[in-house]
């Protein structure tokens, strides 16, 4: 099996960027800067969802599936700057040249990483190769929507039609996977302000495992996995997570009853 990297990001408002754009001094608190930006955004769009270039990356969680190994981890420590988080993510792509798998990665995660990487001077030549250095990348690269080197599973299942998009949480639960546990994206900024970065990372990690499980189910549907192979994949994930004593994995496994595929 070629290396496969499932990824998901969690973001917060770019307070420093908002201060610079709106010429706000240090007397305005971070919370006030964010609330001002949310109000302006609601007036403009009806939603307080910030534009991609003003989303600061707080954490990136990954699943790496390679050979007989399944690994899940997060980038983003309390004292780590955003540039370092993003650079380390792209360094992994340089190292493994994996197939990337995401849920709405083409619509959100990658555009955010593009803008924020550009702002910080991040280097990622392998990711941006479209055939200039490796001819194989001309016909299958990370940038093209219709190439498999990056598979946005949500986009593909919806036949590239936004009105058909499904939430990962709901689809995962319909299949029988745990779905989201304890948090959703709307609560990340509040949690970050309270110093709960570990909870944000844990939430992001459960999202990437849900994404990998849905991807495995997709591989079963398209004939790349037999039923036996799919069950083996689920068993590997269960056994790997069971080795951890972290509470979010205990909760995840408790919400995932061990049922065989019909």
Order of alpha helices (4+ residues) and beta strands (2+ residues): beta-alpha-alpha-beta-beta-alpha-beta-alpha-alpha-alpha-beta-alpha-alpha-alpha-alpha-alpha-alpha
